[in-house]
Amino acid sequence: MRALIDYLKTLTVGCILKRLILVVALISSGLLTLWITADTDTRRLIANIPTDRDALFWSTDQRDAAFRAMDWLPILAASHVIESGDKPYPLPRGKGLDMEIDIAAYMAEQRTAALVIVQNGKVRFEEYGLDFTADGRWTSFSVAKSFTSTLVGAAIKDGFIASIDDKVSHYLPALKGSAYDDVSIEQLLTMTSGVQWNEDYEDKNSDVALFNEHRAEEGLDVTVSYMRRLSRETPAGSQWVYKTGETNLIGVLVSSVTGKTLSQYLTEKIWRPLGMQQDGSWLLGSTGHEISGCCIQAATRDFARFGMFMLGGGIVGDRPVLPEGWIESATTRQTDIGVLGKGYGYQWWTYDDGSYAAQGIFGQGIFIDPKRNLVIASNSNWPIASDSTGLGAQREGLYRMVQRAVDAESQ
């Protein structure tokens, strides 16, 4: 109890009543001992534990607490471990970059938890915010899509998938007779299926808000059960529309053909042999498959290491993990998205200068520039999920600034 009193003394007067109410709740639930002995992250999570499963509608404080602890909350979602190896991929410290901007102000505006810049295999900048550290793990949101598409490449290399021209329903027979019956794997990868979908993150009735809460039909994966009910909007291959549900279908397909969970397959093909610094985790849907369009928990340095894997041509040691030409196809424009200078590949956002990125809501990202041998990994908690406030444009401005800084060094 003395420890609890000492803790209360550190609080402002305005916070004491709130914390006393919390203490009463902790005592009544038998969690007082946990609270007294807990570290800062655990206390933050207990004090701001989300009241529902949908992260899109959590408060900023709830997100700050939970984004570093998503796999601590089995009441929200179970998870599988992505196992690391014994020898971490080295990321030695390099010379600092000459930044044009006030980086502390930038990180404060972005609400950045971590920013790691690696160039020519060396860490040129690394800084943390929001009381996050290099040893913590932050959630990826849709950055996971780029991991999932890379596992499609691995499954082709391993002979589990014959071609991305194959129909999805060939591998997932429950989709026969649905709008997805005549959709190819490539059309899922490029999000050009033509199936109707609403990805509005601020609409509680959108597909992206509803599909993870869908009650699956008996014997079906929850994503397959939801997606096979959707109707066609345009002919397959004719129009790009961003659909998280389709990445989840890709994940179910990879798990089905390999006979392994995505976490196992990612562990075997990349995470362990490449040398990630610590275990990751991948959240699961209600029927036990990974939510493959979302939610890998990892150290920001390990997200940067995945960028290094892509820069290295998808080779671990002397073993190619991906088919020849896969990375070039996956990371160049395969479909137009209606934005000048940008496109979409196989679950990667592409730029016409040859760079590309994995992106997730609330400010998660891995930017990769092969010409400059550059990776920028960042984790954040933007005030809202989407880029309507201009934070995404500000982040792209940072990417361009770093590119200029690298170019200036060679002049």
Residue, then its C-alpha position, 0 to 999 in steps of 0.5 A: m500500500r505504501a508504494l501506491i501512496d507514493y505513486l499517488k503523490t506524483l499525480t496532479v490534483g486534477c488526476i487524483l480523483k480519477r486515480l482513486i476511482l481506479v484504485v477502488a475498481l482495482i481492489s474490487s477486481g483483485l488487481l491491486t497487487l498487479w497495479i502496485t508492481a506493474d511497469t509504466d506501460t502496464r499501468r497506462l494500459i490498465a488506466n486506459i483499457p479500451t471498452d470495445r474491440d474496435a480500435l478505430f473508435w478508441s480515444t487518443d489515450q486508449r490508443d497510446a496505451a494499447f498500440r504498444a500492447m495489442d497482444w496483451l489483451p486477449i479479451l480484444a483479440a488472441s495472437h500468434v507468436i512470430e519467433s525470432g532467431d538467436k542472431p539479430y540482423p546487425l544495424p550498426r550506428g552510422k553518421g547522423l543525417d543533416m536534417e532540414i527541419d526541427i525533428a522534435a517538432y515534427m515528431a510531436e506533430q505526428r505523435t511519433a512513437a518511433l522513427v528509425i532511418v537506415q541508409n547503406g545498412k547503418v542507422r542514420f537516425e533513431e528517436y522515440g516518443l510517447d514514452f515508447t522505447a527501442d525494446g517495445r513493440w508497436t502495432s503495424f495496422s495495414v503495414a501488415k498487408s505488405f508482409t502478407s503479399t510477400l508471403v504470397g511470393a514465398a508461397i509461389k517460390d515454394g510451389f504452393i501457388a501456381s500463378i497469381d493468374d489463378k482464380v481465388s476460388h480455386y484455392l478457397p472453394a467457399l468463394k465459388g458462386s460469389a462475386y469473388d468466383d472469377v477474381s484472380i489472386e493478382q486482382l486481390l493483390t492489386m485491390t482491383s476485384g471490382v467487388q463493392w466495399n466501404e473502407d471509411y474509418e470514421d463510419k461505424n457501419s462501413d465494411v472495414a468496421l463491421f467485417n471483423e465482428h461478423r459471426a462466421e457461418e459454420g465451418l467457414d473462416v470469418t473473412v470468407s464468410y463475410m466477403r462471399r456475401l458482397s456484391r459486384e460493383t465493377p468488372a474485375g480488373s477495371q477499378w482500384v478500391y482499397k479493401t482491407g478485407e481482400t488482404n484478409l482473404i489473401g492471408v486465408l489463402v496462404s494459410s490454406v495452401t501452405g498448411k501453416t499459420l501466417s505467423q509460422y510461415l513468416t517465422e520460417k521464411i523471414w523473421r527467424p532466418l533474417g534475424m529480427q531482434q525479438d519475437g513479434s506477434w500477429l492478432l487473430g480473427s474470431t475463427g483463428h486465422e491471422i488478421s492479415g490486413c492488419c496488426i503485426q506487433a514488432a519493434t520498429r527496428d524490426f520493421a526497418r529490418f523487413g525494409m532491408f530484406m526488401l532492399g536486399g532482393g528478398i534473399v536471406g543468407d544466400r537463399p532467395v525467399l521470393p521468385e525472380g522478379w517478384i519484388e520489382s513487380a510487387t513494388t511498381r505501379q500495377t494499377d492507377i489510384g488517381v493520385l499524380g506520381k503514385g500507384y499501387g503494386y502488390q499491397w505496396w504503395t508506389y512512387d514514380d521515382g522508384s521508391y515504395a512504402a507500406q502504410g498503416i492507419f494512425g501513422q504506421g509506415i515503412f518507406i523504401d528507396p532502392k536508389r538511395n539504399l534507404v529505409i525509414a520505419s515509423n510508428s505513430n498515433w495520429p489523432i485520427a486514423s486517416d490522412s484528412t488532417g494532412l499528417g500523411a503529406q507531412r510524413e511524405g515531406l520527411y521522406r523527401m527531406v531525407q532523400r535530399a539529405v542523402d543526395a547532398e552527401s554525395q555532391 
